[in-house]
C-alpha cells in the first residue's frame, strides 16, 4: 500500500492512527462509503487505493492490519 508508506514518510502515521481510533466503530460504514467513492477517485488515479482501504475497513481483522501497517512496530 503505497499511501501508507507515503503517510509514514510525511509523518502522518500518528495522526492516521488517532483518526482510526475515532472511526473504528464506524469502519465498515466508512469502508462502504469509500467503495462507492472509488469510481470518482479513479479520475485522479486513486481508485485502487480507495478499494484497498475499503476492504481493510470492512472487517475487524482488516482494521487491525491497517493499525499494524501504520504503527512503528511494523517498521521496526
mmCIF file of the N, C-alpha and C atoms, coordinates in Angstrom:
data_MODEL
# 
_entry.id   MODEL 
# 
loop_
_atom_site.group_PDB 
_atom_site.id 
_atom_site.type_symbol 
_atom_site.label_atom_id 
_atom_site.label_alt_id 
_atom_site.label_comp_id 
_atom_site.label_asym_id 
_atom_site.label_entity_id 
_atom_site.label_seq_id 
_atom_site.pdbx_PDB_ins_code 
_atom_site.Cartn_x 
_atom_site.Cartn_y 
_atom_site.Cartn_z 
_atom_site.occupancy 
_atom_site.B_iso_or_equiv 
_atom_site.pdbx_formal_charge 
_atom_site.auth_seq_id 
_atom_site.auth_comp_id 
_atom_site.auth_asym_id 
_atom_site.auth_atom_id 
_atom_site.pdbx_PDB_model_num 
ATOM 1   N N  . UNK A 1 1  ? 0.848   -1.182 0.000   1.00 0.00 ? 1  UNK A N  1 
ATOM 2   C CA . UNK A 1 1  ? 0.000   0.000  0.000   1.00 0.00 ? 1  UNK A CA 1 
ATOM 3   C C  . UNK A 1 1  ? 0.886   1.235  0.000   1.00 0.00 ? 1  UNK A C  1 
ATOM 4   N N  . UNK A 1 2  ? 0.962   1.838  -1.144  1.00 0.00 ? 2  UNK A N  1 
ATOM 5   C CA . UNK A 1 2  ? 1.837   2.992  -1.321  1.00 0.00 ? 2  UNK A CA 1 
ATOM 6   C C  . UNK A 1 2  ? 1.442   4.175  -0.443  1.00 0.00 ? 2  UNK A C  1 
ATOM 7   N N  . UNK A 1 3  ? 0.146   4.375  -0.253  1.00 0.00 ? 3  UNK A N  1 
ATOM 8   C CA . UNK A 1 3  ? -0.273  5.542  0.510   1.00 0.00 ? 3  UNK A CA 1 
ATOM 9   C C  . UNK A 1 3  ? 0.141   5.433  1.978   1.00 0.00 ? 3  UNK A C  1 
ATOM 10  N N  . UNK A 1 4  ? 0.238   4.208  2.509   1.00 0.00 ? 4  UNK A N  1 
ATOM 11  C CA . UNK A 1 4  ? 0.691   4.034  3.890   1.00 0.00 ? 4  UNK A CA 1 
ATOM 12  C C  . UNK A 1 4  ? 2.160   4.433  3.995   1.00 0.00 ? 4  UNK A C  1 
ATOM 13  N N  . UNK A 1 5  ? 2.959   4.020  3.029   1.00 0.00 ? 5  UNK A N  1 
ATOM 14  C CA . UNK A 1 5  ? 4.381   4.380  3.009   1.00 0.00 ? 5  UNK A CA 1 
ATOM 15  C C  . UNK A 1 5  ? 4.536   5.891  2.907   1.00 0.00 ? 5  UNK A C  1 
ATOM 16  N N  . UNK A 1 6  ? 3.763   6.512  2.042   1.00 0.00 ? 6  UNK A N  1 
ATOM 17  C CA . UNK A 1 6  ? 3.834   7.968  1.881   1.00 0.00 ? 6  UNK A CA 1 
ATOM 18  C C  . UNK A 1 6  ? 3.401   8.685  3.156   1.00 0.00 ? 6  UNK A C  1 
ATOM 19  N N  . UNK A 1 7  ? 2.364   8.180  3.809   1.00 0.00 ? 7  UNK A N  1 
ATOM 20  C CA . UNK A 1 7  ? 1.907   8.793  5.056   1.00 0.00 ? 7  UNK A CA 1 
ATOM 21  C C  . UNK A 1 7  ? 2.977   8.701  6.130   1.00 0.00 ? 7  UNK A C  1 
ATOM 22  N N  . UNK A 1 8  ? 3.647   7.565  6.204   1.00 0.00 ? 8  UNK A N  1 
ATOM 23  C CA . UNK A 1 8  ? 4.720   7.407  7.192   1.00 0.00 ? 8  UNK A CA 1 
ATOM 24  C C  . UNK A 1 8  ? 5.870   8.354  6.885   1.00 0.00 ? 8  UNK A C  1 
ATOM 25  N N  . UNK A 1 9  ? 6.255   8.454  5.609   1.00 0.00 ? 9  UNK A N  1 
ATOM 26  C CA . UNK A 1 9  ? 7.362   9.334  5.224   1.00 0.00 ? 9  UNK A CA 1 
ATOM 27  C C  . UNK A 1 9  ? 7.060   10.795 5.549   1.00 0.00 ? 9  UNK A C  1 
ATOM 28  N N  . UNK A 1 10 ? 5.814   11.176 5.459   1.00 0.00 ? 10 UNK A N  1 
ATOM 29  C CA . UNK A 1 10 ? 5.415   12.564 5.736   1.00 0.00 ? 10 UNK A CA 1 
ATOM 30  C C  . UNK A 1 10 ? 5.088   12.805 7.209   1.00 0.00 ? 10 UNK A C  1 
ATOM 31  N N  . UNK A 1 11 ? 5.133   11.740 8.007   1.00 0.00 ? 11 UNK A N  1 
ATOM 32  C CA . UNK A 1 11 ? 4.895   11.883 9.444   1.00 0.00 ? 11 UNK A CA 1 
ATOM 33  C C  . UNK A 1 11 ? 3.428   11.921 9.820   1.00 0.00 ? 11 UNK A C  1 
ATOM 34  N N  . UNK A 1 12 ? 2.552   11.414 8.952   1.00 0.00 ? 12 UNK A N  1 
ATOM 35  C CA . UNK A 1 12 ? 1.111   11.436 9.218   1.00 0.00 ? 12 UNK A CA 1 
ATOM 36  C C  . UNK A 1 12 ? 0.609   10.184 9.922   1.00 0.00 ? 12 UNK A C  1 
ATOM 37  N N  . UNK A 1 13 ? 1.471   9.197  10.113  1.00 0.00 ? 13 UNK A N  1 
ATOM 38  C CA . UNK A 1 13 ? 1.000   7.920  10.638  1.00 0.00 ? 13 UNK A CA 1 
ATOM 39  C C  . UNK A 1 13 ? 0.371   8.036  12.028  1.00 0.00 ? 13 UNK A C  1 
ATOM 40  N N  . UNK A 1 14 ? 0.918   8.875  12.899  1.00 0.00 ? 14 UNK A N  1 
ATOM 41  C CA . UNK A 1 14 ? 0.329   9.034  14.227  1.00 0.00 ? 14 UNK A CA 1 
ATOM 42  C C  . UNK A 1 14 ? -1.060  9.673  14.145  1.00 0.00 ? 14 UNK A C  1 
ATOM 43  N N  . UNK A 1 15 ? -1.199  10.645 13.267  1.00 0.00 ? 15 UNK A N  1 
ATOM 44  C CA . UNK A 1 15 ? -2.497  11.290 13.073  1.00 0.00 ? 15 UNK A CA 1 
ATOM 45  C C  . UNK A 1 15 ? -3.503  10.287 12.515  1.00 0.00 ? 15 UNK A C  1 
ATOM 46  N N  . UNK A 1 16 ? -3.075  9.469  11.562  1.00 0.00 ? 16 UNK A N  1 
ATOM 47  C CA . UNK A 1 16 ? -3.964  8.466  10.983  1.00 0.00 ? 16 UNK A CA 1 
ATOM 48  C C  . UNK A 1 16 ? -4.344  7.394  12.002  1.00 0.00 ? 16 UNK A C  1 
ATOM 49  N N  . UNK A 1 17 ? -3.413  7.038  12.880  1.00 0.00 ? 17 UNK A N  1 
ATOM 50  C CA . UNK A 1 17 ? -3.741  6.074  13.938  1.00 0.00 ? 17 UNK A CA 1 
ATOM 51  C C  . UNK A 1 17 ? -4.784  6.656  14.896  1.00 0.00 ? 17 UNK A C  1 
ATOM 52  N N  . UNK A 1 18 ? -4.653  7.933  15.226  1.00 0.00 ? 18 UNK A N  1 
ATOM 53  C CA . UNK A 1 18 ? -5.641  8.591  16.092  1.00 0.00 ? 18 UNK A CA 1 
ATOM 54  C C  . UNK A 1 18 ? -7.001  8.651  15.399  1.00 0.00 ? 18 UNK A C  1 
ATOM 55  N N  . UNK A 1 19 ? -6.993  8.974  14.117  1.00 0.00 ? 19 UNK A N  1 
ATOM 56  C CA . UNK A 1 19 ? -8.237  9.016  13.355  1.00 0.00 ? 19 UNK A CA 1 
ATOM 57  C C  . UNK A 1 19 ? -8.873  7.627  13.290  1.00 0.00 ? 19 UNK A C  1 
ATOM 58  N N  . UNK A 1 20 ? -8.056  6.614  13.153  1.00 0.00 ? 20 UNK A N  1 
ATOM 59  C CA . UNK A 1 20 ? -8.560  5.244  13.130  1.00 0.00 ? 20 UNK A CA 1 
ATOM 60  C C  . UNK A 1 20 ? -9.185  4.873  14.473  1.00 0.00 ? 20 UNK A C  1 
ATOM 61  N N  . UNK A 1 21 ? -8.609  5.348  15.574  1.00 0.00 ? 21 UNK A N  1 
ATOM 62  C CA . UNK A 1 21 ? -9.193  5.109  16.890  1.00 0.00 ? 21 UNK A CA 1 
ATOM 63  C C  . UNK A 1 21 ? -10.608 5.682  16.977  1.00 0.00 ? 21 UNK A C  1 
ATOM 64  N N  . UNK A 1 22 ? -10.776 6.879  16.440  1.00 0.00 ? 22 UNK A N  1 
ATOM 65  C CA . UNK A 1 22 ? -12.074 7.547  16.497  1.00 0.00 ? 22 UNK A CA 1 
ATOM 66  C C  . UNK A 1 22 ? -13.078 6.879  15.556  1.00 0.00 ? 22 UNK A C  1 
ATOM 67  N N  . UNK A 1 23 ? -12.624 6.519  14.366  1.00 0.00 ? 23 UNK A N  1 
ATOM 68  C CA . UNK A 1 23 ? -13.532 5.984  13.353  1.00 0.00 ? 23 UNK A CA 1 
ATOM 69  C C  . UNK A 1 23 ? -13.752 4.474  13.424  1.00 0.00 ? 23 UNK A C  1 
ATOM 70  N N  . UNK A 1 24 ? -13.001 3.785  14.257  1.00 0.00 ? 24 UNK A N  1 
ATOM 71  C CA . UNK A 1 24 ? -13.077 2.323  14.272  1.00 0.00 ? 24 UNK A CA 1 
ATOM 72  C C  . UNK A 1 24 ? -14.495 1.781  14.454  1.00 0.00 ? 24 UNK A C  1 
ATOM 73  N N  . UNK A 1 25 ? -15.314 2.349  15.335  1.00 0.00 ? 25 UNK A N  1 
ATOM 74  C CA . UNK A 1 25 ? -16.680 1.814  15.450  1.00 0.00 ? 25 UNK A CA 1 
ATOM 75  C C  . UNK A 1 25 ? -17.497 1.959  14.156  1.00 0.00 ? 25 UNK A C  1 
ATOM 76  N N  . UNK A 1 26 ? -17.119 2.903  13.327  1.00 0.00 ? 26 UNK A N  1 
ATOM 77  C CA . UNK A 1 26 ? -17.840 3.162  12.087  1.00 0.00 ? 26 UNK A CA 1 
ATOM 78  C C  . UNK A 1 26 ? -17.067 2.683  10.856  1.00 0.00 ? 26 UNK A C  1 
ATOM 79  N N  . UNK A 1 27 ? -16.012 1.904  11.070  1.00 0.00 ? 27 UNK A N  1 
ATOM 80  C CA . UNK A 1 27 ? -15.128 1.490  9.983   1.00 0.00 ? 27 UNK A CA 1 
ATOM 81  C C  . UNK A 1 27 ? -15.866 0.807  8.830   1.00 0.00 ? 27 UNK A C  1 
ATOM 82  N N  . UNK A 1 28 ? -16.794 -0.117 9.090   1.00 0.00 ? 28 UNK A N  1 
ATOM 83  C CA . UNK A 1 28 ? -17.483 -0.736 7.955   1.00 0.00 ? 28 UNK A CA 1 
ATOM 84  C C  . UNK A 1 28 ? -18.292 0.270  7.124   1.00 0.00 ? 28 UNK A C  1 
ATOM 85  N N  . UNK A 1 29 ? -18.893 1.237  7.787   1.00 0.00 ? 29 UNK A N  1 
ATOM 86  C CA . UNK A 1 29 ? -19.669 2.264  7.071   1.00 0.00 ? 29 UNK A CA 1 
ATOM 87  C C  . UNK A 1 29 ? -18.729 3.133  6.233   1.00 0.00 ? 29 UNK A C  1 
ATOM 88  N N  . UNK A 1 30 ? -17.612 3.524  6.816   1.00 0.00 ? 30 UNK A N  1 
ATOM 89  C CA . UNK A 1 30 ? -16.618 4.317  6.087   1.00 0.00 ? 30 UNK A CA 1 
ATOM 90  C C  . UNK A 1 30 ? -16.074 3.502  4.911   1.00 0.00 ? 30 UNK A C  1 
ATOM 91  N N  . UNK A 1 31 ? -15.841 2.221  5.142   1.00 0.00 ? 31 UNK A N  1 
ATOM 92  C CA . UNK A 1 31 ? -15.357 1.346  4.076   1.00 0.00 ? 31 UNK A CA 1 
ATOM 93  C C  . UNK A 1 31 ? -16.330 1.279  2.914   1.00 0.00 ? 31 UNK A C  1 
ATOM 94  N N  . UNK A 1 32 ? -17.618 1.178  3.216   1.00 0.00 ? 32 UNK A N  1 
ATOM 95  C CA . UNK A 1 32 ? -18.623 1.134  2.150   1.00 0.00 ? 32 UNK A CA 1 
ATOM 96  C C  . UNK A 1 32 ? -18.694 2.467  1.414   1.00 0.00 ? 32 UNK A C  1 
ATOM 97  N N  . UNK A 1 33 ? -18.554 3.563  2.149   1.00 0.00 ? 33 UNK A N  1 
ATOM 98  C CA . UNK A 1 33 ? -18.546 4.875  1.509   1.00 0.00 ? 33 UNK A CA 1 
ATOM 99  C C  . UNK A 1 33 ? -17.352 4.992  0.551   1.00 0.00 ? 33 UNK A C  1 
ATOM 100 N N  . UNK A 1 34 ? -16.196 4.500  0.977   1.00 0.00 ? 34 UNK A N  1 
ATOM 101 C CA . UNK A 1 34 ? -15.018 4.539  0.110   1.00 0.00 ? 34 UNK A CA 1 
ATOM 102 C C  . UNK A 1 34 ? -15.212 3.694  -1.145  1.00 0.00 ? 34 UNK A C  1 
ATOM 103 N N  . UNK A 1 35 ? -15.906 2.587  -1.002  1.00 0.00 ? 35 UNK A N  1 
ATOM 104 C CA . UNK A 1 35 ? -16.184 1.735  -2.157  1.00 0.00 ? 35 UNK A CA 1 
ATOM 105 C C  . UNK A 1 35 ? -17.089 2.457  -3.152  1.00 0.00 ? 35 UNK A C  1 
ATOM 106 N N  . UNK A 1 36 ? -18.055 3.198  -2.651  1.00 0.00 ? 36 UNK A N  1 
ATOM 107 C CA . UNK A 1 36 ? -18.938 3.979  -3.522  1.00 0.00 ? 36 UNK A CA 1 
ATOM 108 C C  . UNK A 1 36 ? -18.162 5.129  -4.175  1.00 0.00 ? 36 UNK A C  1 
ATOM 109 N N  . UNK A 1 37 ? -17.221 5.713  -3.440  1.00 0.00 ? 37 UNK A N  1 
ATOM 110 C CA . UNK A 1 37 ? -16.444 6.850  -3.949  1.00 0.00 ? 37 UNK A CA 1 
ATOM 111 C C  . UNK A 1 37 ? -15.300 6.426  -4.863  1.00 0.00 ? 37 UNK A C  1 
ATOM 112 N N  . UNK A 1 38 ? -14.979 5.144  -4.914  1.00 0.00 ? 38 UNK A N  1 
ATOM 113 C CA . UNK A 1 38 ? -13.836 4.669  -5.698  1.00 0.00 ? 38 UNK A CA 1 
ATOM 114 C C  . UNK A 1 38 ? -13.885 5.059  -7.174  1.00 0.00 ? 38 UNK A C  1 
ATOM 115 N N  . UNK A 1 39 ? -15.039 4.981  -7.841  1.00 0.00 ? 39 UNK A N  1 
ATOM 116 C CA . UNK A 1 39 ? -15.045 5.399  -9.256  1.00 0.00 ? 39 UNK A CA 1 
ATOM 117 C C  . UNK A 1 39 ? -14.653 6.860  -9.456  1.00 0.00 ? 39 UNK A C  1 
ATOM 118 N N  . UNK A 1 40 ? -15.070 7.722  -8.566  1.00 0.00 ? 40 UNK A N  1 
ATOM 119 C CA . UNK A 1 40 ? -14.685 9.136  -8.660  1.00 0.00 ? 40 UNK A CA 1 
ATOM 120 C C  . UNK A 1 40 ? -13.195 9.280  -8.376  1.00 0.00 ? 40 UNK A C  1 
ATOM 121 N N  . UNK A 1 41 ? -12.696 8.533  -7.401  1.00 0.00 ? 41 UNK A N  1 
ATOM 122 C CA . UNK A 1 41 ? -11.262 8.566  -7.089  1.00 0.00 ? 41 UNK A CA 1 
ATOM 123 C C  . UNK A 1 41 ? -10.449 8.080  -8.275  1.00 0.00 ? 41 UNK A C  1 
ATOM 124 N N  . UNK A 1 42 ? -11.059 7.224  -9.087  1.00 0.00 ? 42 UNK A N  1 
ATOM 125 C CA . UNK A 1 42 ? -10.384 6.733  -10.283 1.00 0.00 ? 42 UNK A CA 1 
ATOM 126 C C  . UNK A 1 42 ? -10.032 7.834  -11.257 1.00 0.00 ? 42 UNK A C  1 
ATOM 127 N N  . UNK A 1 43 ? -10.785 8.913  -11.238 1.00 0.00 ? 43 UNK A N  1 
ATOM 128 C CA . UNK A 1 43 ? -10.470 10.058 -12.093 1.00 0.00 ? 43 UNK A CA 1 
ATOM 129 C C  . UNK A 1 43 ? -9.124  10.673 -11.733 1.00 0.00 ? 43 UNK A C  1 
ATOM 130 N N  . UNK A 1 44 ? -8.694  10.473 -10.499 1.00 0.00 ? 44 UNK A N  1 
ATOM 131 C CA . UNK A 1 44 ? -7.429  11.021 -10.007 1.00 0.00 ? 44 UNK A CA 1 
ATOM 132 C C  . UNK A 1 44 ? -6.374  9.929  -9.808  1.00 0.00 ? 44 UNK A C  1 
ATOM 133 N N  . UNK A 1 45 ? -6.663  8.740  -10.319 1.00 0.00 ? 45 UNK A N  1 
ATOM 134 C CA . UNK A 1 45 ? -5.702  7.637  -10.223 1.00 0.00 ? 45 UNK A CA 1 
ATOM 135 C C  . UNK A 1 45 ? -5.647  6.971  -8.867  1.00 0.00 ? 45 UNK A C  1 
ATOM 136 N N  . UNK A 1 46 ? -6.676  7.139  -8.058  1.00 0.00 ? 46 UNK A N  1 
ATOM 137 C CA . UNK A 1 46 ? -6.662  6.584  -6.698  1.00 0.00 ? 46 UNK A CA 1 
ATOM 138 C C  . UNK A 1 46 ? -7.720  5.519  -6.466  1.00 0.00 ? 46 UNK A C  1 
ATOM 139 N N  . UNK A 1 47 ? -8.293  4.992  -7.528  1.00 0.00 ? 47 UNK A N  1 
ATOM 140 C CA . UNK A 1 47 ? -9.370  4.005  -7.379  1.00 0.00 ? 47 UNK A CA 1 
ATOM 141 C C  . UNK A 1 47 ? -8.911  2.792  -6.573  1.00 0.00 ? 47 UNK A C  1 
ATOM 142 N N  . UNK A 1 48 ? -7.757  2.234  -6.910  1.00 0.00 ? 48 UNK A N  1 
ATOM 143 C CA . UNK A 1 48 ? -7.278  1.036  -6.219  1.00 0.00 ? 48 UNK A CA 1 
ATOM 144 C C  . UNK A 1 48 ? -7.009  1.307  -4.745  1.00 0.00 ? 48 UNK A C  1 
ATOM 145 N N  . UNK A 1 49 ? -6.468  2.474  -4.423  1.00 0.00 ? 49 UNK A N  1 
ATOM 146 C CA . UNK A 1 49 ? -6.207  2.822  -3.025  1.00 0.00 ? 49 UNK A CA 1 
ATOM 147 C C  . UNK A 1 49 ? -7.514  2.874  -2.231  1.00 0.00 ? 49 UNK A C  1 
ATOM 148 N N  . UNK A 1 50 ? -8.556  3.454  -2.815  1.00 0.00 ? 50 UNK A N  1 
ATOM 149 C CA . UNK A 1 50 ? -9.860  3.516  -2.149  1.00 0.00 ? 50 UNK A CA 1 
ATOM 150 C C  . UNK A 1 50 ? -10.429 2.108  -1.959  1.00 0.00 ? 50 UNK A C  1 
ATOM 151 N N  . UNK A 1 51 ? -10.295 1.270  -2.974  1.00 0.00 ? 51 UNK A N  1 
ATOM 152 C CA . UNK A 1 51 ? -10.812 -0.094 -2.870  1.00 0.00 ? 51 UNK A CA 1 
ATOM 153 C C  . UNK A 1 51 ? -10.045 -0.899 -1.823  1.00 0.00 ? 51 UNK A C  1 
ATOM 154 N N  . UNK A 1 52 ? -8.726  -0.753 -1.800  1.00 0.00 ? 52 UNK A N  1 
ATOM 155 C CA . UNK A 1 52 ? -7.908  -1.470 -0.812  1.00 0.00 ? 52 UNK A CA 1 
ATOM 156 C C  . UNK A 1 52 ? -8.270  -1.044 0.608   1.00 0.00 ? 52 UNK A C  1 
ATOM 157 N N  . UNK A 1 53 ? -8.386  0.261  0.824   1.00 0.00 ? 53 UNK A N  1 
ATOM 158 C CA . UNK A 1 53 ? -8.731  0.762  2.155   1.00 0.00 ? 53 UNK A CA 1 
ATOM 159 C C  . UNK A 1 53 ? -10.137 0.322  2.539   1.00 0.00 ? 53 UNK A C  1 
ATOM 160 N N  . UNK A 1 54 ? -11.042 0.317  1.590   1.00 0.00 ? 54 UNK A N  1 
ATOM 161 C CA . UNK A 1 54 ? -12.406 -0.139 1.847   1.00 0.00 ? 54 UNK A CA 1 
ATOM 162 C C  . UNK A 1 54 ? -12.409 -1.580 2.338   1.00 0.00 ? 54 UNK A C  1 
ATOM 163 N N  . UNK A 1 55 ? -11.630 -2.432 1.702   1.00 0.00 ? 55 UNK A N  1 
ATOM 164 C CA . UNK A 1 55 ? -11.562 -3.833 2.107   1.00 0.00 ? 55 UNK A CA 1 
ATOM 165 C C  . UNK A 1 55 ? -10.979 -3.982 3.512   1.00 0.00 ? 55 UNK A C  1 
ATOM 166 N N  . UNK A 1 56 ? -9.976  -3.172 3.835   1.00 0.00 ? 56 UNK A N  1 
ATOM 167 C CA . UNK A 1 56 ? -9.387  -3.245 5.173   1.00 0.00 ? 56 UNK A CA 1 
ATOM 168 C C  . UNK A 1 56 ? -10.380 -2.814 6.248   1.00 0.00 ? 56 UNK A C  1 
ATOM 169 N N  . UNK A 1 57 ? -11.142 -1.778 5.970   1.00 0.00 ? 57 UNK A N  1 
ATOM 170 C CA . UNK A 1 57 ? -12.065 -1.248 6.964   1.00 0.00 ? 57 UNK A CA 1 
ATOM 171 C C  . UNK A 1 57 ? -13.313 -2.104 7.126   1.00 0.00 ? 57 UNK A C  1 
ATOM 172 N N  . UNK A 1 58 ? -13.516 -3.035 6.233   1.00 0.00 ? 58 UNK A N  1 
ATOM 173 C CA . UNK A 1 58 ? -14.740 -3.834 6.244   1.00 0.00 ? 58 UNK A CA 1 
ATOM 174 C C  . UNK A 1 58 ? -14.764 -4.893 7.345   1.00 0.00 ? 58 UNK A C  1 
ATOM 175 N N  . UNK A 1 59 ? -13.605 -5.287 7.872   1.00 0.00 ? 59 UNK A N  1 
ATOM 176 C CA . UNK A 1 59 ? -13.565 -6.327 8.910   1.00 0.00 ? 59 UNK A CA 1 
ATOM 177 C C  . UNK A 1 59 ? -12.679 -5.881 10.071  1.00 0.00 ? 59 UNK A C  1 
ATOM 178 N N  . UNK A 1 60 ? -12.930 -6.407 11.258  1.00 0.00 ? 60 UNK A N  1 
ATOM 179 C CA . UNK A 1 60 ? -12.063 -6.083 12.397  1.00 0.00 ? 60 UNK A CA 1 
ATOM 180 C C  . UNK A 1 60 ? -10.610 -6.514 12.157  1.00 0.00 ? 60 UNK A C  1 
ATOM 181 N N  . UNK A 1 61 ? -10.414 -7.635 11.475  1.00 0.00 ? 61 UNK A N  1 
ATOM 182 C CA . UNK A 1 61 ? -9.056  -8.091 11.168  1.00 0.00 ? 61 UNK A CA 1 
ATOM 183 C C  . UNK A 1 61 ? -8.355  -7.102 10.236  1.00 0.00 ? 61 UNK A C  1 
ATOM 184 N N  . UNK A 1 62 ? -9.098  -6.562 9.292   1.00 0.00 ? 62 UNK A N  1 
ATOM 185 C CA . UNK A 1 62 ? -8.539  -5.576 8.374   1.00 0.00 ? 62 UNK A CA 1 
ATOM 186 C C  . UNK A 1 62 ? -8.144  -4.296 9.088   1.00 0.00 ? 62 UNK A C  1 
ATOM 187 N N  . UNK A 1 63 ? -8.960  -3.870 10.040  1.00 0.00 ? 63 UNK A N  1 
ATOM 188 C CA . UNK A 1 63 ? -8.645  -2.677 10.828  1.00 0.00 ? 63 UNK A CA 1 
ATOM 189 C C  . UNK A 1 63 ? -7.381  -2.916 11.649  1.00 0.00 ? 63 UNK A C  1 
ATOM 190 N N  . UNK A 1 64 ? -7.262  -4.105 12.237  1.00 0.00 ? 64 UNK A N  1 
ATOM 191 C CA . UNK A 1 64 ? -6.046  -4.436 12.999  1.00 0.00 ? 64 UNK A CA 1 
ATOM 192 C C  . UNK A 1 64 ? -4.822  -4.435 12.082  1.00 0.00 ? 64 UNK A C  1 
ATOM 193 N N  . UNK A 1 65 ? -4.991  -4.965 10.876  1.00 0.00 ? 65 UNK A N  1 
ATOM 194 C CA . UNK A 1 65 ? -3.881  -4.984 9.921   1.00 0.00 ? 65 UNK A CA 1 
ATOM 195 C C  . UNK A 1 65 ? -3.487  -3.565 9.526   1.00 0.00 ? 65 UNK A C  1 
ATOM 196 N N  . UNK A 1 66 ? -4.457  -2.710 9.284   1.00 0.00 ? 66 UNK A N  1 
ATOM 197 C CA . UNK A 1 66 ? -4.165  -1.312 8.952   1.00 0.00 ? 66 UNK A CA 1 
ATOM 198 C C  . UNK A 1 66 ? -3.448  -0.628 10.113  1.00 0.00 ? 66 UNK A C  1 
ATOM 199 N N  . UNK A 1 67 ? -3.922  -0.875 11.320  1.00 0.00 ? 67 UNK A N  1 
ATOM 200 C CA . UNK A 1 67 ? -3.271  -0.297 12.506  1.00 0.00 ? 67 UNK A CA 1 
ATOM 201 C C  . UNK A 1 67 ? -1.810  -0.767 12.578  1.00 0.00 ? 67 UNK A C  1 
ATOM 202 N N  . UNK A 1 68 ? -1.574  -2.050 12.287  1.00 0.00 ? 68 UNK A N  1 
ATOM 203 C CA . UNK A 1 68 ? -0.217  -2.596 12.306  1.00 0.00 ? 68 UNK A CA 1 
ATOM 204 C C  . UNK A 1 68 ? 0.651   -1.938 11.223  1.00 0.00 ? 68 UNK A C  1 
ATOM 205 N N  . UNK A 1 69 ? 0.089   -1.748 10.025  1.00 0.00 ? 69 UNK A N  1 
ATOM 206 C CA . UNK A 1 69 ? 0.842   -1.104 8.934   1.00 0.00 ? 69 UNK A CA 1 
ATOM 207 C C  . UNK A 1 69 ? 1.256   0.328  9.285   1.00 0.00 ? 69 UNK A C  1 
ATOM 208 N N  . UNK A 1 70 ? 0.387   1.014  10.011  1.00 0.00 ? 70 UNK A N  1 
ATOM 209 C CA . UNK A 1 70 ? 0.659   2.407  10.376  1.00 0.00 ? 70 UNK A CA 1 
ATOM 210 C C  . UNK A 1 70 ? 1.558   2.525  11.608  1.00 0.00 ? 70 UNK A C  1 
ATOM 211 N N  . UNK A 1 71 ? 1.668   1.458  12.381  1.00 0.00 ? 71 UNK A N  1 
ATOM 212 C CA . UNK A 1 71 ? 2.402   1.540  13.648  1.00 0.00 ? 71 UNK A CA 1 
ATOM 213 C C  . UNK A 1 71 ? 3.911   1.487  13.429  1.00 0.00 ? 71 UNK A C  1 
ATOM 214 N N  . UNK A 1 72 ? 4.622   1.942  14.442  1.00 0.00 ? 72 UNK A N  1 
ATOM 215 C CA . UNK A 1 72 ? 6.084   1.935  14.410  1.00 0.00 ? 72 UNK A CA 1 
ATOM 216 C C  . UNK A 1 72 ? 6.645   0.524  14.466  1.00 0.00 ? 72 UNK A C  1 
ATOM 217 N N  . UNK A 1 73 ? 5.932   -0.396 15.123  1.00 0.00 ? 73 UNK A N  1 
ATOM 218 C CA . UNK A 1 73 ? 6.451   -1.755 15.264  1.00 0.00 ? 73 UNK A CA 1 
ATOM 219 C C  . UNK A 1 73 ? 6.522   -2.477 13.915  1.00 0.00 ? 73 UNK A C  1 
ATOM 220 N N  . UNK A 1 74 ? 5.711   -2.067 12.952  1.00 0.00 ? 74 UNK A N  1 
ATOM 221 C CA . UNK A 1 74 ? 5.787   -2.664 11.604  1.00 0.00 ? 74 UNK A CA 1 
ATOM 222 C C  . UNK A 1 74 ? 7.086   -2.284 10.907  1.00 0.00 ? 74 UNK A C  1 
ATOM 223 N N  . UNK A 1 75 ? 7.575   -1.092 11.188  1.00 0.00 ? 75 UNK A N  1 
ATOM 224 C CA . UNK A 1 75 ? 8.787   -0.600 10.532  1.00 0.00 ? 75 UNK A CA 1 
ATOM 225 C C  . UNK A 1 75 ? 10.021  -0.736 11.408  1.00 0.00 ? 75 UNK A C  1 
ATOM 226 N N  . UNK A 1 76 ? 9.822   -1.295 12.588  1.00 0.00 ? 76 UNK A N  1 
ATOM 227 C CA . UNK A 1 76 ? 10.921  -1.610 13.490  1.00 0.00 ? 76 UNK A CA 1 
ATOM 228 C C  . UNK A 1 76 ? 11.715  -0.437 13.883  1.00 0.00 ? 76 UNK A C  1 
# 
